[in-house]
Amino acid sequence: MKALGIDIGTTSICVVVYEGENGTLPFIARRKNEFISENFEQDPDAIADKVMEMLSEAEKCGFGGNALSAIGISSQMHGILYVNKEGEAVSPFYTWKDEKGKLLNAEGKSYEAVLQEKTGLLMFSGYGTVTHYFLEQKGQIPQDAYRMINIGDYIAMRLTGRKSPLLDESIAASFGGYIIESENFAWEKLKKAGIETEFYPEISRSGEPFGFYKGIPAGCALGDNQASFYCIMDKPEEQININVGTGSQVVIFDERCIYNEKIDVRPFFKKGKLYVGASVNGGKTYERLASFFEETVYEFTGMKINAFEKMNIIGSQNTRSTLVINPCLYGSRGRMDEYGKIENLTPENFHPSDFIRAYVRGMAEELYQLYMDFPEEIREGRREIVASGNGIRKNRLMAEAVAERFHMKLHFIDIEEEAAAGAAKAALDRYAKLT
């Protein structure tokens, strides 16, 4: 049996066909995703149009109609957009990179800090609840807005024609203000903080499909973190997942629910919990270093180069650099003014190879420190790393640095588009019996 998987990433959009028996992807199509403003906003309808283009490609290749048993959707988490009562987008998609929550109110406090103080819940800038709160306070919620949803939910609505949104728990929890134990939002705390809760959509409880696309059952959109983990982990009690995409994450599974103030605990399809240490720095951060080298060459020579592959070669020639770089170009969640820095710069290590090697080590160090924030009892018994995301799959120096810092073996699975494949796999497991 085959299922279609759709992943709406921050940098790219992907459609795959997942073969259930052997876990292969006989069809893959990709499109570039783009921001429409400096505030990290994206165009919902442009994204939907690209998805429809790729679905047409899949059908032309024989993957449509009777060839498919289910459709799964995976989406970048935390972000929101608003739809009207007709299910039409009436705002841009405010992504997880949105920084409105870091802005200061009239009292000199950030909006994310105010919400954390008022609710006692862990929420950061870019989380849907924080973005919603900011827009509410500024009177910027569209007048005809009816519900706030994630971009994956909007794709599901566009595919099925459904006008009323329905959230999977994995997306609902990513908004912020969600309580895993009660499987619902902390309504009283949110209302007490002054949040207009009528914009939150219904959470899926029945396990039924979101709707149908050309007779094929389509599921609610899943968080890309959960979808990817569902695809790649075969021994979750012993493994660590490190995902490096536009941002980066350290993820481990446990059936228990143990909170602390530094990590995010996410629901995982009624099987247990995912403990997540998330960074806003990831593959995009390494791309900035490549852009720096490309810009330098162009400024001096007028030549345009592609620095990425050459950086791997240069960096691999230097394994003993004493240079130390903290490449947190985009700051750290919860610490507004903490950015990157360079230490121990000497005449001996003032070379491109040192900068490249120290850069990836710094990225690995940030991931390791996120992992060390997990409760000790949750970290026990971890023996290997399963890596995912193009930010580490296509950067062998990053993979080496992570394995070295964690003192563990690191390996990849054969499937590249883990989130799209995981969404398809989950949809196949849930809905294949309906076709």
GILIN-V180719 format. One record per pair of residues at least 12 apart in sequence whose ideal C-beta (glycine too) atoms are under 10 Angstrom apart, sorted by the first residue. I is the first residue (numbers start at 0). J is the second residue. Records with the same first field share a line. If there is no record, write none. Layout:
BEGIN
I=J, J
END
This chain:
BEGIN
0=17, 18, 19, 20, 66, 67, 68, 69, 427, 431, 432, 434
1=16, 17, 18, 19, 20, 23, 25, 26, 62, 66, 67, 68, 69, 423, 427, 431
2=15, 16, 17, 18, 19, 62, 67, 68, 69, 70, 71, 215, 216, 217, 218, 420, 422, 423, 424, 425, 426, 427, 428, 429, 430, 431, 434
3=15, 16, 17, 26, 53, 54, 57, 58, 62, 63, 66, 67, 68, 69, 70, 71, 72, 158, 212, 215, 217, 419, 422, 423, 426, 427
4=16, 17, 24, 26, 27, 69, 70, 71, 72, 73, 226, 230, 416, 417, 418, 419, 420, 421, 422, 423, 424, 425, 426, 427
5=50, 53, 54, 70, 71, 72, 73, 74, 151, 154, 155, 158, 217, 220, 418, 419, 422, 423, 426
6=29, 50, 71, 72, 73, 74, 75, 151, 220, 221, 223, 226, 227, 416, 417, 418, 419, 420, 421, 422, 423
7=32, 41, 43, 46, 47, 49, 50, 72, 73, 74, 75, 78, 92, 149, 150, 151, 153, 154, 220, 223, 418, 419
8=29, 32, 73, 74, 75, 223, 244, 245, 388, 389, 416, 418, 419
9=32, 34, 39, 41, 74, 75, 76, 78, 94, 95, 96, 150, 223, 244, 245, 246, 281, 282, 283
10=31, 32, 33, 34, 75, 244, 245, 281, 282, 283, 286, 389, 390
11=29, 30, 31, 32, 33, 49, 244, 245, 389, 416
12=28, 29, 30, 31, 32, 33, 45, 46, 47, 49, 50, 52, 53, 150, 154, 419
13=27, 28, 29, 30, 32, 50, 53, 73, 415, 416, 418, 419, 420
14=26, 27, 28, 29, 30, 49, 50, 51, 52, 53, 54, 55, 56, 57, 62, 70, 416, 419, 423
15=27, 28, 29, 53, 57, 62, 71, 414, 415, 416, 418, 419, 420, 422, 423
16=28, 57, 60, 61, 62, 63, 66, 67, 419, 420, 423
17=67, 69, 71, 230, 414, 416, 419, 420, 421, 422, 423, 424, 425, 426, 427
18=420, 423, 427
19=68, 69, 423, 424, 427, 428, 431
22=230, 412, 413, 414, 420, 424
23=413, 414, 420
24=413, 414, 415, 416, 419, 420, 423
25=57, 60, 61, 62
26=53, 56, 57, 60, 61, 62
27=53, 57, 414, 415, 416, 419, 420
28=49, 50, 52, 53, 54, 55, 56, 57, 60, 416, 419
29=49, 53, 416, 419
30=45, 46, 48, 49, 50, 52, 53
31=49
32=45, 46, 49, 75, 92, 94, 150, 245
33=45, 46, 49
34=91, 92, 94, 96
35=91, 92
36=91, 93, 97
37=98
38=91, 93, 94, 96, 97, 98, 99
39=78, 91, 92, 93, 94, 95, 96, 97, 98, 99, 125
40=78, 80, 90, 91, 92, 93, 94, 96, 97
41=75, 78, 80, 91, 92, 93, 94, 96, 150
42=80, 88, 91, 92, 150
43=80, 81, 82, 87, 88, 89, 90, 91, 92, 148, 150, 153, 154, 156, 157
44=87, 88, 91, 92, 153, 157
45=92
46=74, 80, 88, 92, 150, 151, 153, 154, 157
47=88, 150, 153, 154, 156, 157, 158
48=157
50=72, 154, 157, 158
51=154, 157, 158
54=70, 158, 212, 213
58=213
63=212, 213, 215
64=213, 214, 215
65=213, 214, 215, 434
66=215
67=212, 213, 214, 215, 216, 423, 426, 427, 431, 434
68=215, 216, 423, 426, 427, 430, 431, 432, 433, 434
69=208, 215, 216, 217, 218, 422, 423, 424, 425, 426, 427, 428, 429, 430, 431, 432, 433, 434
70=155, 158, 159, 208, 209, 210, 211, 212, 213, 215, 216, 217, 218, 422, 423, 426, 427, 430
71=155, 216, 217, 218, 219, 220, 221, 226, 229, 418, 419, 420, 421, 422, 423, 424, 425, 426, 427, 428, 429, 430
72=149, 150, 151, 152, 153, 154, 155, 158, 167, 170, 209, 217, 218, 219, 220, 221, 223, 226, 418, 419, 422, 423, 425, 426
73=151, 154, 169, 220, 221, 222, 223, 224, 225, 226, 227, 229, 230, 416, 417, 418, 419, 420, 421, 422, 423, 425, 426
74=92, 149, 150, 151, 152, 153, 154, 155, 167, 169, 170, 173, 220, 221, 222, 223, 226, 418, 422
75=92, 94, 95, 96, 149, 150, 151, 173, 222, 223, 224, 244, 245, 246, 418
76=94, 95, 125, 126, 127, 149, 150, 151, 169, 170, 172, 173, 174, 220, 221, 222, 223, 224, 225, 265, 275, 277
77=93, 94, 95, 96, 97, 122, 123, 124, 125, 126, 127, 128, 129, 130, 149, 170, 172, 173, 174, 175, 222, 277
78=91, 92, 93, 94, 95, 96, 97, 125, 126, 127, 130, 147, 148, 149, 150, 151, 170, 173, 174
79=92, 93, 94, 95, 97, 125, 126, 127, 128, 129, 130, 131, 134, 146, 147, 148, 149, 150, 152, 170, 173, 174, 198, 199
80=92, 93, 94, 127, 130, 141, 144, 146, 147, 148, 149, 150, 152, 153
81=93, 131, 134, 140, 141, 143, 144, 145, 146, 147, 148, 153, 198
82=141, 143, 144, 145, 146, 147, 148, 152, 153, 156, 162, 163, 164, 198, 200
83=141, 142, 143, 144, 145, 146, 162
84=143, 144, 145, 146, 162, 163
85=143, 145, 162
86=145, 146, 148, 153, 156, 157, 159, 160, 161, 162, 163, 164
87=143, 145, 153, 156, 157, 162
88=141, 144, 148, 150, 153, 156, 157
89=140, 141, 142, 143, 144, 145
90=134, 139, 140, 141, 143, 144, 147
92=148, 149, 150, 153
93=125, 127, 129, 130, 131, 133, 134, 147, 150
94=125, 130, 150, 245
95=123, 124, 125, 126, 127, 130, 149, 173, 245, 246, 277, 279
96=124, 125, 245, 246, 279, 283, 329
97=124, 125, 126, 127, 129, 130, 133
98=111, 124, 125, 130, 133, 279, 329, 330, 335
99=111, 124, 125, 129, 130, 131, 132, 133, 134, 136, 137, 139
100=112, 113, 114, 115, 122, 123, 124, 125, 126, 128, 129, 130, 132, 133, 175, 335
101=123, 124, 125, 129, 133, 330, 335, 336
102=124, 133, 137, 335
103=335
104=133, 136, 137
105=136
109=123, 124, 129, 133, 335
110=122, 124, 129, 130, 132, 133, 134, 136, 137
111=123, 124, 125, 126, 128, 129, 130, 132, 133, 175, 332, 333, 335
112=124, 129, 333, 335
113=129, 132, 133, 136, 192, 193
114=126, 128, 129, 131, 132, 133, 175, 176, 188, 189, 192, 193, 194
115=129, 175, 192, 260, 333
116=192
117=132, 188, 189, 191, 192, 193, 194
118=132, 175, 176, 185, 187, 188, 189, 190, 191, 192, 194
119=185, 188, 192
120=175, 176, 177, 178, 184, 185, 188, 189, 192
121=175, 176, 258, 259, 260, 261, 262, 263, 264, 332, 333
122=174, 175, 176, 177, 333
123=175, 263, 277, 279, 331, 332, 333
124=279, 330, 332, 333, 335
125=173, 175, 246, 279, 332
126=173, 174, 175, 176, 177, 263, 332
127=147, 148, 149, 170, 171, 173, 174, 175, 176, 198, 199
128=147, 173, 174, 175, 176, 177, 184, 185, 189, 192, 194, 196, 199
129=174, 175, 176, 194
130=147, 174, 175
131=144, 147, 174, 175, 176, 189, 194, 195, 196, 198, 199
132=175, 176, 189, 192, 193, 194, 195
134=147, 195, 198
135=193, 194, 195, 198
136=193, 194
140=195, 198
144=195, 198
145=162, 163, 164, 197, 198, 200
146=162, 163, 164, 166, 197, 198, 199, 200, 201
147=164, 166, 174, 195, 198, 199, 200
148=164, 165, 166, 170, 174, 198, 199, 200, 220
149=164, 166, 167, 169, 170, 171, 173, 174, 200, 219, 220, 221, 222
150=170, 220
151=166, 167, 169, 170, 219, 220, 221, 222, 223, 226, 422
152=164, 165, 166, 167, 170, 200, 209, 219, 220
153=220
154=217, 220
155=167, 208, 209, 210, 212, 217, 218, 219, 220
156=209, 210, 220
157=212
158=209, 210, 211, 212, 213, 215, 217
159=208, 209, 210, 211, 212, 213, 215, 216, 217
160=210, 211, 212
161=209, 210, 211, 217
163=200, 201
164=199, 200, 201, 203, 209, 219, 220
165=200, 201, 202, 203, 204, 205, 207, 208, 209, 210, 219, 220
166=184, 199, 200, 201, 202, 203, 209, 219, 220
167=202, 203, 209, 218, 219, 220, 221, 222, 225, 226, 266, 268, 425
168=182, 183, 202, 203, 204, 219, 221, 222, 225, 265, 266, 267, 268, 269
169=219, 220, 221, 222, 223, 224, 225, 226, 229, 265, 266, 267, 268, 273, 425
170=200, 202, 203, 219, 220, 221, 222, 223, 225
171=183, 184, 199, 200, 201, 202, 203, 219, 222, 266
172=184, 202, 222, 225, 263, 264, 265, 266, 273
173=222, 223, 224, 225, 263, 265, 266
174=199, 200
175=189, 263
176=188, 189, 192, 194, 196, 199
177=189, 199, 202, 265, 266
179=256, 258, 264, 265, 266, 267, 272
180=256, 266
182=202, 204, 266, 269
183=199, 202, 204
184=196, 199, 202
186=199
202=219
203=218, 219
206=218, 219, 269, 429, 430
207=219, 429, 430, 433
208=426, 429, 430, 433
209=426, 430
211=430, 433, 434
214=433, 434
215=426, 430, 433, 434
216=426, 429, 430, 431, 432, 433, 434
217=426, 430
218=422, 423, 425, 426, 427, 428, 429, 430
219=426, 429
220=422
221=268, 418, 421, 422, 425, 426
222=265, 266, 267, 273, 275, 418, 422
223=242, 244, 248, 388, 417, 418, 419, 421, 422
224=240, 242, 248, 250, 263, 265, 267, 273, 275, 277, 418, 421
225=250, 265, 266, 267, 268, 270, 273, 275, 418, 421, 422, 425
226=268, 417, 418, 419, 420, 421, 422, 423, 424, 425, 426
227=240, 242, 244, 248, 250, 385, 387, 388, 414, 416, 417, 418, 419, 420, 421, 422
228=240, 242, 248, 250, 251, 252, 265, 267, 268, 273, 275, 385, 387, 417, 418, 421
229=267, 268, 270, 417, 418, 420, 421, 422, 424, 425, 428
230=387, 412, 414, 416, 417, 418, 419, 420, 421, 422, 423, 424, 425
231=385, 386, 387, 411, 412, 413, 414, 417, 418, 420, 421
232=250, 251, 252, 273, 385, 387, 412, 421
233=385, 412
234=252, 382, 383, 385
235=250, 251, 252, 253, 254, 267, 270, 271, 273, 385
236=251, 252, 253, 254, 271, 379, 380, 381, 382
237=251, 252, 380, 381, 382, 383
238=250, 251, 252, 380, 381, 382, 383, 384, 385, 407, 410
239=251, 252, 274, 366, 370, 373, 378, 381, 382, 383, 384, 385, 386, 401, 405, 407, 409
240=252, 273, 275, 384, 385, 386, 387, 388, 417
241=276, 363, 366, 367, 369, 370, 384, 385, 386, 387, 388, 390, 391, 397, 398, 401, 402, 405, 407, 409
242=275, 277, 281, 366, 385, 386, 387, 388, 389, 390, 391, 392, 417, 418
243=278, 280, 281, 282, 283, 284, 285, 362, 363, 366, 386, 387, 388, 389, 390, 391, 392, 393, 394, 397, 398, 401
244=281, 282, 283, 387, 388, 389, 390, 391, 392, 417, 418
245=279, 280, 281, 282, 283, 284, 286, 329, 388, 389, 390
246=277, 278, 279, 280, 281, 282, 283, 284, 329, 332, 388, 390
247=276, 277, 278, 279, 280, 281, 282, 283, 284, 362, 363, 365, 366, 369, 388, 390, 391, 397, 401
248=263, 273, 275, 276, 277, 278, 281, 366, 369, 387, 388
249=262, 274, 275, 276, 277, 278, 365, 366, 367, 368, 369, 370, 371, 372, 373, 384, 401, 405
250=263, 265, 267, 273, 274, 275, 276, 277, 369, 370, 373, 385, 387
251=272, 273, 274, 275, 276, 370, 373, 377, 378, 380, 381
252=267, 270, 271, 272, 273, 274, 377
253=267, 271, 272, 273, 274, 373, 374, 376, 377, 378, 379, 380
254=267, 270, 271, 272
255=271, 272, 274, 374, 376, 377
256=271, 272, 274
257=272, 274, 373, 374, 375, 376, 377
258=272, 274, 374
259=274, 372, 373, 374, 377
260=333, 372
261=276, 332, 333, 368, 369, 371, 372, 373, 374
262=274, 275, 276, 277, 369, 370, 372, 373, 374, 377
263=275, 276, 277, 332
264=373, 374, 377
265=277
268=425, 428, 429
272=377
274=370, 372, 373, 374, 377, 378
275=369, 373
276=332, 365, 366, 367, 368, 369, 370, 371, 372, 373
277=332, 369
278=327, 329, 330, 331, 332, 362, 365, 366, 368, 369
279=327, 328, 329, 330, 331, 332
280=325, 326, 327, 328, 329, 330, 331, 338, 339, 361, 362, 365, 366, 390
281=329, 362, 365, 366, 388, 389, 390, 391, 397
282=362, 388, 389, 390, 391, 392, 393, 394, 397
283=328, 329, 390
284=326, 327, 328, 329, 339, 358, 359, 361, 362, 365, 390
285=307, 310, 326, 328, 355, 358, 359, 362, 390, 391, 393, 394, 396, 397
286=306, 307, 390
287=326, 328, 329, 339, 358
288=306, 307, 310, 324, 326, 328, 351, 354, 355, 358, 359, 362
289=304, 305, 306, 307, 308, 309, 310, 355
290=306, 307
291=306, 354
292=304, 305, 306, 307, 309, 310, 313, 351, 354, 355
293=305, 306, 307, 309
294=306
295=351
306=351, 355
307=393, 394
308=393
309=351, 355
310=351, 352, 354, 355, 356, 358, 359, 394, 396
311=355, 359, 393, 394, 395, 396, 397
312=352, 355, 396
313=350, 351, 352, 353, 354, 355, 356, 396
314=351, 352, 353, 354, 355, 356, 357, 358, 359, 360, 394, 395, 396, 397, 399, 400
315=352, 355, 356, 395, 396, 399
316=350, 351, 352, 355, 356
317=348, 350, 351, 352, 353, 354, 355, 356, 357
318=352, 356, 399, 403
319=348, 353, 356
320=343, 347, 348, 350, 352, 353, 354, 355, 356, 357, 358, 360
321=342, 343, 344, 345, 347, 348, 353, 357
322=341, 342, 343, 344, 345, 347, 348, 349, 350, 352, 353, 354, 355, 356, 357, 358, 360, 361
323=340, 341, 342, 343, 344, 348, 357, 360, 361, 364
324=339, 340, 341, 342, 343, 344, 353, 354, 355, 356, 357, 358, 359, 360, 361, 362, 364
325=337, 338, 339, 340, 341, 342, 357, 358, 360, 361, 362, 364, 365
326=338, 339, 340, 341, 354, 357, 358, 359, 360, 361, 362, 364, 365
327=339, 340, 361, 362, 365
331=365, 369
332=369
339=358, 361, 365
340=361
341=354, 357, 358, 361
342=357, 361
343=357
344=357
355=396
356=396, 399, 400
357=400
358=396, 397, 400
359=391, 394, 395, 396, 397, 398, 399, 400, 401, 403, 404
360=396, 397, 399, 400, 401, 403, 404
361=400
362=390, 391, 394, 396, 397, 400, 401, 404
363=391, 396, 397, 398, 399, 400, 401, 402, 403, 404, 405
364=400, 401, 404
365=404
366=384, 391, 397, 400, 401, 404, 405
367=400, 401, 403, 404, 405, 406
368=404
370=384, 404, 405
381=405, 407
382=407, 408
383=402, 405, 407, 408, 409, 410
384=398, 401, 402, 405, 407, 408, 409, 410, 411
385=408, 409, 410, 411, 412, 417
386=398, 401, 402, 409, 410, 411, 412, 417
387=411, 412, 414, 415, 416, 417, 418, 421
388=411, 415, 417, 418
389=415, 416, 417
391=409, 411
392=411, 412, 415, 417
393=415
398=410, 411
END
